[in-house]
């Protein structure tokens, strides 16, 4: 297939940055940016404005940058005192809205060559309708932790209807992509018939790049997450307490959603003086802080990837991560980071101390080299190749 034969790819994400949640699904937006360097991509995202902060009915925002068009449809739903009734009307309005929006889009722009869903629920509902009505196949990219048995919540803990819809969406997809092999294997255990391919997350090396080494009086540590159950704040703060008790001078910069309970947990461990909490920030600002860090800590209970790992590595910063199967796809022990016994605060503390003392042994250029497979051009080309190979199969 020649490139100009591909009209455009319609991307339907279940999570995407918007006025309601500016950083939600930003990893999907970066995927779209990477793919749009090779093919025209039109992102269509339906954002429910539950609290009616930006609209009391329907509002549409659209912007274009190069080959990437982003259309965000904000919609409000009616209120009632009964949750199940709210859910019914929300789904009814969503269904009515996406049918009209898709019909208008196809009428004005023409049919896409392929539809690409990112995270099955609930954008996959739209894709299955498009496939039935217009006979356009759809691909599915998965990032979600719900397929991991160790996750909370996981697939088995979801409601019956949601589980049914996710399973139906997966069965209807022509191709399934996962951000890690670990996630793909977890999905295949549930749906043995799927054949997945790994297309990893991306790092913008125009923003994340190394700087000249800086010596800090106090060791500069960084953690990037909202510190929920998955990210294991209990072990993180307990490890920081061990560092403090050992007389290690350090500061831990935490970037994510400010949460009073999390800050209270830090106080409980007696490390509030060593930790600075920040709200979520744009990637340009985050990159500046990463370049200034000695190491990044990500001691999660479970992950499907870990974008902050490749962002830190792109800045030449080593990482300390829990030794889980998925992390072996990202981290080579003692090259771009270290792998630590999971959920053990003492082991985390010892590894942090060890890497601080051995920091000169980590080669910044070697660390940066590990992210070449995650840059925009490499990952964007993966999307193009998949679209082209599928189209050739269809033509054949």
C-alpha positions in Angstrom: 0.0 0.0 0.0 1.3 3.4 -0.9 1.2 6.0 1.9 -1.2 8.4 0.0 -3.7 5.6 -0.2 -4.3 5.9 3.5 -6.9 8.6 4.0 -6.6 8.8 7.8 -6.7 6.7 10.9 -9.5 7.4 13.3 -8.3 7.1 16.9 -10.9 6.5 19.6 -9.3 6.7 23.1 -11.1 5.9 26.3 -8.7 8.3 28.1 -7.2 11.5 26.7 -6.2 14.9 28.0 -9.0 17.4 28.2 -10.1 20.5 30.2 -11.6 18.1 32.7 -8.5 16.0 33.2 -5.5 17.8 31.6 -3.0 14.9 32.0 -5.4 11.9 31.8 -4.3 9.6 29.0 -1.4 11.8 28.0 0.5 8.6 27.1 -2.1 8.0 24.3 -1.7 11.6 23.1 2.0 11.0 22.7 1.3 7.8 20.8 -1.0 9.9 18.5 1.7 12.5 18.0 4.2 9.8 17.1 1.9 8.1 14.6 0.9 11.4 13.0 4.5 11.9 11.8 3.8 9.1 9.3 0.0 9.1 8.7 -2.9 11.5 9.2 -4.5 10.8 12.6 -7.9 12.1 13.8 -8.4 11.6 17.5 -12.1 11.7 18.7 -12.6 11.7 22.4 -15.9 11.9 24.3 -15.4 13.5 27.7 -18.3 13.3 30.1 -18.6 16.5 32.1 -20.2 14.9 35.1 -20.0 18.0 37.3 -21.0 20.3 34.5 -17.9 22.4 34.9 -17.5 23.3 31.2 -20.9 22.5 29.6 -24.5 21.9 30.6 -25.2 20.2 27.3 -22.6 19.5 24.5 -19.5 21.4 23.6 -16.9 20.5 20.9 -13.3 21.6 20.8 -11.0 20.9 17.8 -7.5 21.6 17.1 -5.0 20.6 14.4 -1.2 20.4 14.4 0.3 18.9 11.4 -1.2 15.6 10.6 -2.9 15.3 14.0 -6.5 16.5 14.5 -7.9 16.3 18.0 -11.6 16.6 18.5 -12.8 16.6 22.1 -16.6 16.3 22.6 -17.7 17.4 26.1 -21.2 16.3 27.2 -23.2 16.7 30.4 -25.6 14.1 31.6 -28.9 14.5 33.5 -28.8 14.2 37.3 -30.9 11.9 39.5 -30.7 10.7 43.0 -30.3 7.1 41.9 -26.9 6.0 40.6 -28.1 3.2 38.3 -30.5 5.7 36.6 -27.6 8.1 36.1 -25.6 5.3 34.6 -28.4 4.4 32.2 -29.0 7.9 31.0 -25.2 8.5 30.7 -24.9 5.5 28.4 -28.0 6.4 26.5 -26.6 9.9 25.8 -23.2 8.6 25.0 -24.6 6.2 22.5 -26.8 8.9 20.9 -24.0 11.4 20.8 -21.3 9.1 19.3 -23.6 8.0 16.5 -24.4 11.5 15.5 -20.8 12.7 15.8 -19.4 9.8 13.8 -22.0 10.2 11.1 -21.2 13.9 10.8 -17.5 13.2 10.7 -17.7 10.6 8.0 -20.0 12.8 6.0 -17.5 15.7 6.1 -14.2 14.0 6.0 -14.9 10.6 4.5 -14.4 7.2 5.8 -11.1 6.4 7.7 -9.0 3.6 6.5 -8.9 2.1 10.0 -10.3 2.8 13.4 -7.9 2.4 16.3 -9.2 2.1 19.9 -7.0 2.9 22.8 -8.2 1.1 26.0 -11.2 -1.1 25.3 -13.8 0.5 27.6 -15.7 2.5 26.6 -14.3 3.8 23.2 -14.5 0.2 21.9 -18.3 0.4 22.0 -18.1 3.1 19.3 -15.7 1.1 17.2 -17.9 -2.0 17.3 -20.8 0.1 16.1 -18.6 1.6 13.3 -17.5 -1.9 12.3 -21.1 -3.1 12.0 -22.5 -0.1 10.2 -19.6 0.8 7.9 -17.7 -2.5 7.8 -14.5 -0.7 8.9 -12.1 -2.9 11.0 -10.7 -1.6 14.2 -7.5 -2.2 16.1 -7.1 -2.2 19.9 -4.2 -0.9 21.9 -4.2 -1.8 25.6 -2.4 0.0 28.4 -4.8 -0.9 31.3 -3.8 -2.7 34.5 -7.2 -4.4 34.8 -6.0 -7.5 33.0 -3.4 -8.2 35.7 -4.6 -10.5 38.4 -2.6 -8.6 41.0 -4.2 -5.3 40.1 -6.8 -3.5 42.2 -9.3 -3.4 40.6 -8.9 -6.1 38.1 -11.2 -7.5 35.4 -12.8 -10.0 37.8 -13.8 -7.2 40.2 -15.7 -5.2 37.5 -19.4 -5.4 37.0 -21.0 -8.0 34.8 -22.0 -5.6 32.0 -18.6 -3.9 31.8 -16.8 -7.3 31.7 -19.1 -8.4 28.9 -18.5 -5.3 26.9 -14.7 -5.5 27.3 -14.7 -9.1 26.2 -16.9 -8.3 23.2 -14.7 -5.4 22.1 -11.6 -7.6 22.3 -13.2 -10.4 20.3 -14.2 -7.9 17.6 -10.8 -6.3 17.2 -8.8 -7.2 14.1 -5.5 -6.6 15.8 -4.5 -6.2 19.5 -1.5 -4.2 20.6 -0.1 -4.1 24.1 2.4 -1.7 25.6 4.4 -4.7 27.1 4.7 -8.4 26.6 3.7 -8.9 30.2 0.4 -7.2 29.6 -0.1 -9.2 26.4 0.5 -12.5 28.1 -2.0 -11.5 30.8 -4.7 -10.8 28.2 -3.9 -14.0 26.3 -4.5 -16.1 29.4 -8.0 -14.7 29.4 -8.5 -14.7 25.6 -6.3 -17.5 24.2 -7.4 -16.8 20.6 -5.9 -13.3 20.4 -2.5 -12.7 18.9 -1.0 -9.5 20.2 1.9 -7.4 19.2 3.9 -5.1 21.5 3.9 -1.4 20.6 5.5 0.3 23.6 4.9 3.7 25.0 7.0 6.6 23.7 9.3 9.3 25.1 9.7 12.7 23.6 13.5 13.0 23.3 13.1 16.7 22.3 12.0 17.3 25.9 13.7 14.5 27.8 17.5 14.6 27.2 20.5 14.6 29.5 22.2 17.7 31.0 25.6 18.2 32.4 26.1 16.4 35.7 25.4 18.5 38.8 26.6 17.7 42.3 24.0 18.2 45.0 24.7 18.7 48.7 21.7 16.5 49.4 21.0 13.7 47.0 18.1 14.5 44.7 15.5 11.7 44.3 12.3 11.9 42.3 9.1 10.0 42.2 6.3 10.6 39.6 2.8 9.2 40.2 -0.4 9.9 42.2 0.8 7.5 44.9 -2.3 5.4 44.9 -2.4 1.7 46.1 -0.6 0.6 42.9 2.4 2.9 43.5 2.9 1.6 47.1 3.5 4.9 49.0 3.8 2.9 52.3 7.0 1.2 51.2 8.3 4.3 49.6 8.0 6.4 52.7 9.2 3.6 55.0 12.3 3.4 52.8 12.8 7.2 53.0 12.6 6.9 56.8 15.4 4.3 56.8 17.5 6.7 54.7 16.9 9.5 57.2 17.7 7.3 60.1 21.0 6.3 58.4 22.0 10.0 58.2 21.7 10.2 54.4 21.1 13.7 53.2 18.4 13.7 50.5 15.3 15.3 49.2 12.5 13.4 47.4 10.5 15.4 44.8 7.1 13.8 44.3 5.1 14.9 41.2 1.4 13.9 40.9 -2.0 14.7 42.2 -1.8 16.4 45.7 -3.5 14.2 48.2 -3.9 15.0 51.9 -4.0 11.4 52.9 -0.7 10.7 51.1 1.0 13.7 52.7 -0.3 12.6 56.1 1.2 9.2 55.5 4.6 10.9 54.9 4.2 12.8 58.1 3.4 9.5 59.9 6.7 8.1 58.8 8.5 11.3 59.9 9.9 12.2 56.5 7.8 15.3 55.7 10.9 17.5 55.9 12.6 15.5 53.2 9.7 15.3 50.7 8.4 18.0 48.5 5.0 17.3 47.0 4.0 18.9 43.6 0.9 18.9 41.5 1.0 17.3 38.0 3.0 19.5 35.7 3.6 19.8 31.9 6.2 17.5 30.5 8.6 20.4 29.8 8.7 21.2 33.5 8.9 17.5 34.5 11.9 17.0 32.2 13.8 19.9 33.9 13.3 18.2 37.3 14.3 14.8 35.9 17.5 16.2 34.5 18.4 17.6 37.9 17.7 14.3 39.7 20.2 11.7 40.8 17.8 8.9 40.4 14.1 8.0 39.9 12.2 5.6 42.2 9.2 3.6 41.0 8.4 0.9 43.6 5.0 -0.1 42.3 3.0 -3.2 43.3 2.2 -3.7 39.6 2.6 -2.0 36.2 1.9 -2.6 32.5 4.8 -0.4 31.4 6.2 2.7 33.3 6.5 5.8 31.1 8.5 7.6 33.8 11.2 5.0 33.6 12.0 5.8 29.9 11.6 9.5 30.6 14.2 9.3 33.3 16.5 7.2 31.2 16.2 9.6 28.3 17.6 12.2 30.7 20.5 9.9 31.6 19.1 9.2 35.1 19.1 5.7 36.5 16.0 4.2 38.0 15.2 2.0 41.1 12.3 -0.2 40.4 10.5 -3.3 41.9 11.8 -6.5 40.4 8.7 -7.6 38.5 8.6 -9.4 35.1 7.4 -6.3 33.2 10.4 -4.3 34.5 12.8 -6.7 32.9 11.4 -5.4 29.6 12.6 -1.9 30.5 15.5 -2.2 32.9 18.8 -4.0 32.6 20.2 -4.4 36.1 23.1 -2.1 36.7 23.0 -0.6 33.3 20.0 1.8 33.3 18.8 1.1 36.8 18.5 -1.5 39.5 15.8 -4.1 40.3 14.8 -4.5 43.9 12.9 -7.2 45.8 9.2 -6.1 45.5 7.3 -4.5 48.4 10.2 -4.6 50.8 11.0 -1.1 52.2 14.4 -2.2 53.6 15.5 -3.6 50.3 14.4 -0.4 48.6 16.3 1.7 51.0 19.5 -0.4 50.7 19.3 -0.2 46.9 18.8 3.6 46.9 21.8 4.0 49.2 23.9 1.7 47.0 23.0 3.4 43.8 23.8 6.8 45.4 27.3 5.6 46.4 27.8 4.0 43.0 26.3 6.7 40.8 29.6 7.3 39.0 29.5 3.7 37.8 26.4 4.4 35.7 27.3 5.6 32.2 24.9 8.4 31.2 25.4 7.7 27.5 24.6 4.0 28.0 21.5 4.9 30.0 20.3 7.2 27.2 21.0 4.6 24.6 18.4 2.3 26.1 15.5 4.5 25.1 16.2 4.5 21.3 13.4 1.9 20.8 10.9 4.3 22.5 11.5 7.5 20.6 8.7 9.0 18.4 10.1 7.9 15.1 10.6 4.3 16.1 7.1 3.8 17.6 5.4 6.0 15.0 6.8 3.7 12.3 5.4 0.7 14.1 1.9 2.0 13.8 2.4 2.8 10.1 3.8 -0.7 9.4 0.8 -2.3 11.1 -1.7 -0.2 9.1 0.1 -0.9 5.9 0.5 -4.7 6.4 -3.2 -4.9 7.4 -4.3 -3.0 4.3 -2.2 -5.2 2.1 -3.8 -8.2 3.6 -7.3 -6.7 3.0 -6.4 -5.9 -0.6 -5.1 -9.4 -1.1 
